[in-house]
Amino acid sequence: MAMTLQTRHPVAVRAAPWIGLGIALLLVAAAVVVPLATGWEVYARRNPHLSVPPLHARWDPRLLGPGTVPALVLALLAWRYAAECATRLPWRRLLLVAYVVGLAWLLALAFMDGTHGISRVLDNDDEYLRTAREVTDVHALLTGFIERIPMSHPDNWTTHVAGHPPGALLFFVGLVRVGLGGDFAAGTVVTVLAASTAPAVLIAVRALRAEAAARRAAPFLVLGPAALFMAVSADAVFTVVAAWGLAALALAATTDRRGRAMGCSVLAGLLLGGCLLLSYGLPLLALLALAVMAAARTWRPLPVVAVSAAAVVLAFAVAGFLWWDAYPVLKDRYWDGLAADRPATYWMWANLAALALSAGPLLGAGLASLATARRRADRVVVLLVTAAVATVVVADLSRMSKAEVERIWLPFVPWLLLSTALLPESWRRWGLALQLATALLMETLLYTTW
């Protein structure tokens, strides 16, 4: 039997997480200090109030809010009991606890700013909700969507509406139509949906026969700094759809029942195809989808998933929106606007610092632990995390996400955080403490625009 790397190189195994954590912290420090020390203008010139790169944020210390005490109590309880609960709870109860605790964490952090913490983002002029309230004809919206993307159009779409396919706007149109179009109501819906991301990822990993890894990663999937952006960002909706799409794919690839496999494959295709109509960056989920099937050691669901996903895109095309025509127009608007004022020489690496803050600095330790994974049981985690890393690399190299990736890359964050399952046992409690403290400090010291 081959010896594990843990047996052969115990010093390397112990050192790898520390090296990864150190790199993550140094990257964050550099991304914050370099612009402040040099006066380098790394944001669009029309946003001088954004004073804390690499985040889309400004300094705004607040010591106490309605959610502060609940957030602190929840953090302490999680630090003490999360790892034990993740190990011992029956599976279905673990999923329920993951959802309830995740929702409580999202709400507690948001309510550190009171009800404004839920409503303020969606109330922004550049967001979807105000436009959604004005939509009276969905067909006209789709047929005329592309022509309103350019900044030169006299009635051009707002920043976020123009920057995404119409599926994102239609989600909020739907909320308006059912009476949930208020800022607080819509924000609450987003938060309630966002809390289901961790259970979806856990279901996917368990379906791939890596339940032990799912349990080890569970506290880090449920609790961390990403909650600051998940509770208030439409990108949280994209994250949820992607997570459940990949979970359905994992179930389709691992079930022995033909009917269930077909149903899950169709569902996976519809959800992942829906992602293409939510964000132009989510075709990169194909890398994670391939990793899921590789982990399951089968490509059986691929034809049905591909056809189902294509059906979603083609249905929108028939309705008047052609994805392949829209993306080049959006790309022109981006490079004529924000991208021109955001230097790639900074954001190509500062994006990674923003990711380390969004996912939490422990991500660095987890990714470094990939090099120590040699056990057969770690194969699923390595495949999924490697695919997630590849999505981030491709997204970064595309230069279509210069800044704001703390929310834009949220769909990739939970899959990256699966790397925490590879951390040594001694890292679990204090590593979670680091994640919790990072979230509390960021929420207390910064005013983030998401």
N, C-alpha and C positions, 0 to 999 in steps of 0.2 A: 504494500500500500504506500502510495506516495506521501511523503511527509508534508505537512502544511507549512506555509511561510511562517506561521506563528511558532512552529517548532524550530525551524531553521534559523530564523532571524528575529528573535524576540526583541532586540534593541530597535530594529527598524520598525517593528509593529508598534512599539510604544512611542517611538518618535514621530511617526507619520502624522497622527492627528494633531500633535503640537505644531508641527511644521505647517500643516494646512491652516490651522487656526491663526498662526502668526502671519501667514501670507494674507489671509482675509483681512485681518486687523490693519496690517500695514497698507493694504490697498485702499481701505476705507479712509485711513488717516491721510494718505497722499491725495485722495480725491477731494477731501475737505480742505486740506491745508494749502495745496498748490494754488488754487484760484484766489483764496483769501490773501496769501502771502505775496502773490505776484500781481494782483489786480486783473488777472485774466478774465475777460468777459466770456463765459462759457454758455450763457443762455441767450435767447433772443433779446435784442436791445430793448424791446418794449416791455420786458419783465424785470426791471431792476430790483423789485422787491424780493425776488427769489435769491436769498442770501446764503443758503446752505446746500450748495452742490455737494454730492451728486444727486441729492433728492430734490424734487420739485416742491420746495418748502422754504419757510423762513423761521427765524428764531422767534419763539413766542412762549416763554416759560409760564406754566400754569401749575400751581401747587396743589389745588384741590378742586374737584368737580363732583357732580352726582355719581359718576361711575368710579371714582378713585378708590374708595374703600372696597367696593365689591371686587374691583380688579386686583387689588392687593391681597384680599382674602383668598380669591380664587388662585392667584399665583402661588401663595404659600401652601394651600392645600394640594395644588398640582405638584409642586416641588416635593412634597412629602409623600404623596400617595400615587401619583400618575404611573410611575414605572411598575409598581406592584399591581395596580389594577389592570394595566395592560397585559400583564403576564397571567393573572389568575382568573379574571372574569370569563364566564362562558362567552362564546363568540358573539352571539346575537346581542347579549347584554353589553358587550364591549362596543358594538356598533352604535347602540342607543346612547350609551354614555359618551362616546366620542362626539356624537351629534349634539347632545344637550350641553356638554361642557364647551364644545367649540362655539355654539351659539351664545352661551353665557359670556365667553371670552370676547367674542366680537362685539357684543352689546356693551359690556363693561368698559372696554377701551373706547368705543364710540361715545358713550355717555359721560366720559370724562370731560367732554365739552357740552354736556346736557343733550337735549333733543336736537340741538343744532348739529351735533356730531353725526347724526343720521341724515339730516335733511340738507345740510349746506352744500354738499358737493353736487347733488342732482339739481340744485337750484341755480347752478352756474350757467351763465349765458352760453358757454361753449359746449355744454353737455346736451343730452338727448331730450330731456323731459319737456323743456319749453317748446321745442320743435314738435314733439309728439302731440302736444295738446292742440297744435294748429292743423294737424293732418285730418282731412275730411274724406279723402279719396285715395285709397291704398294703390289702386291701379295706376292713377296719375302719378303718384309718388314714385312707383317703380319705373314707369316709362320715361319719366323726366329726371330720374335720379342722377344720371351721369352728367348731363349738361349743366347741372348746378354745382358740380364739384369744383371747377376752376374758380380761383379768387376773382377773376375778371368778370364773372357772371354777375349781373346786377342784383340777383336774388340768390347768391351763393349760400351753400349750407354752412352752418357753424363748424368750428374746428373738428369736433369729435364726430359729428354726423358725416362730414365730408371724408374723414379719415378712415371710415369703416364701411363695409357693405351695408345694404339697407336692413339686414336682419337685426342689427343692433338697435336701430331706430324702431323697427316694427315691434320689438319686445316691449318697448315703452309705450308705443301706440296701443298695444294690447292691454297694458296696465290701465291706461287712460280709459279705454273702452269699457273695462269692467269696474270702473270706479276707484281704482287705486293709483290715480295719476297725481295725487298730492306729493309734495317733496318728501314728507315723513313717511307716508304710506309706501311710496315706491322704494325709498331707502330701506324700509323694514323688509319688504319683499326680497330685495337683493340680499340682505343680511341673512334672512331665513334660508334662502337657497344656498348662499355661500357656505353655510355651516355643514352642508352635506358633502362637501368636497372630500374631507378626510375619510368618511365612511366609504365613499366610492373607491378611493385609492386602496383602502384596506381590503375591500371586496375583490378588487382586481388582483392584488398580490396573493391573497389566499387562494383564489381560483387557480393561480399559477403554481399552487402547491408550495408556497413559501409563507405559511401562516406564522411561523416563529419570527421571521423577519418583519412581517407586518406588525406583529405585537411589539417588537423592539422599537420600531419606528413610530408607532401610534402617538405617543406623547408629543413628538416633535411635529407631526402632521397636524395635530389638533391645536397646539399652543405655540405661538411664536409671533414675531413682528409682522408677518404677512397679514395678520388680522387687521392691522391698521388700514390696509388698503382694500382688503376683501369686503369689509363692512360697508363701504361707501362707493365702491367703484363698479361701473358696469362691466369692467374686465373680470370681476368676480363671477358674473353670469357666464362669461365665456369659459372661465376656469371650471365651473360646475358642469357645463355641457360637455366639455372635453373629458373631464374625469369620468363621468358616467358613460360616455361613448367608449372610452378605453376599457372600463369595467365590463360593459356589455360584450366587447370584443374578447376579453379574457374568458368570460363565461362561455361564449360561443366556441372558443378554441379548445375548451377543456371538458365540455359536457359530452356524455356518451349517448344522449338522447337526441335523435335527429330533429324532431320538431322543435325542441328547445334550442338546439344549435342554430336552426334556421331563423327562429324568432329573434334570438340575441344578435345574430349577424345582421339582420335587417335593422334592428334597433341601433346597433353600433354604427351602421352606415348612415342612417338618418341623422343621428346625433353628430357624428364626425363631419358629415356633409353640411349640417347646419352650422358647424364651426366656421366653415369656409364663407358663410354668409354673415358671420359676426365680426370676423377680423381677417384682414388680408395676410396677417402673419401666421395664421393657424394651419395653412397647408403643411407647415413643418411638423404638425402632429403625425404626419405619415411616418416619420422616423420612429416615434413612440409606438405607433400601431404595428410596424414591422417588428419592433423589439418584443412586443407582447406576443406576437405569433411565434417568433423565434424562441422565446422563453417557454411557450407551450409545445414547441417542437412540431408545429403543424401550420400549413398555409391554407387549410381547408376553408376557413371563413372568407378568405380574400376575395373571391369573385363576387359573392353576395354583398359583402361590405362595399366593394368598389362600385357595383351597380347601384346600390341604394344611395350612396353618397353622391354619385353622379346625377341621380334622379332629382335630388334636392336642388343642385346647381342648375340643372336643365329646366326644372319647374320655374325657377326664378327667371331664367332666360326667356321662357315662353311668356311669362307675365310682363316682361319688358326690361329686366335688368340682366345685362351680360357681364359677368364677372371679369372675363378676359378683356373686355373693352374698358371697364372701369379702372382697373389697376394702373395702367399707364397714365391715365388722366390724373389719378390721385398722386402718383409718383411725381408728376410735373408740378402739381400744387405744393407738395411737400418740399421739393427742392427749390421752388421759387419763394418759399416762405420760411418756416421755422428752421429747416435744415441748413439754409444758407448762413444762419447766424449761430450755429452750434458747431464748433470746430471738431472735426473727426479726430484730430491729434489728442484731444482730451477725452472725448466720449467713447472712443474705441476701448479704452481701459476703464474709464470711470463708470461706464455702464455696468461693468462687473462689480464695482464697488457698491453701486446702487442695488444690485441683485443680492450682494452679501448682507446689506442692511434689511432688505425686504424679507429674504429667507432666513436671516439671522446669521451671525458670524460663525455659528457651529457648522454651517454648511461647508466651510473651508476644511474643517477637521473631517467631516464625513467624506468629502470628495477625495481627500488625501488617503483615506482608509481604503479606497478602491484598490490601491496598489498592494494592499495586504490581503485581499480576499482571494483565497485559494481553495476554500472548502466548496464542495459541490453544492451545498445548500445555499451558498451566496450567489450562485449563477444568475438567478432571476433578478436580484437586486442589481448586480453588475450590468446586466443587459439593459434594464430599464433606466438606470442612472446614466449609463454611457450614452444612450439615445437622447436623454434629456440634455446632457452636456452638448451633444452635437447640435441639437436644435438651437441652443443659446449661441453657440459659436457661429452657426450659419446666420442667425438673426443679427448678431453683432457685425459680422463681416458685410452684411447687406447694406449697412449704414442707413436703414430705414427706421431705426429706433435709436436716435441720438437723444438721450435723456428720457425721463419718465418711465424707464423700464421697471421701476418698482411696482408699477401696476401692469404695464404692457406684457411683462414676462410672467405674470401670475399663473397662467395655465401650465407653465413648466416647473414652477416652484415645488409643488408636492412630490413630483417625480424625482427631482433633485434631492429632496429631503429624505427620500428612502435610503440615501447613503448613510444616514445616522444609524441604521440598523447594523452597520459594520463596525461601529465604534466599540471599543472595549467596555466591559461592564462598568468599570470604575468611572467612566465618563458620563454615565446616564443621568445621575441626579444633578451634578453640578453643571453639566452641559445644558440641561433643561433650565436650570437657574439662570444661566447666561442668556438663553433665548428669551425667557420671561423678563429679565431685567432690561434687555435691549428694547423690547416692546414698550415697557413702562416708561423708560427714559425718553424714547423717541416721542411717545404720545404726550409726555409732560413738557418737553422742551421745545417741540417743533409744531408749527402749524403747517400741516401737509395739505396740498390742494386736492387730495383724493380721500 
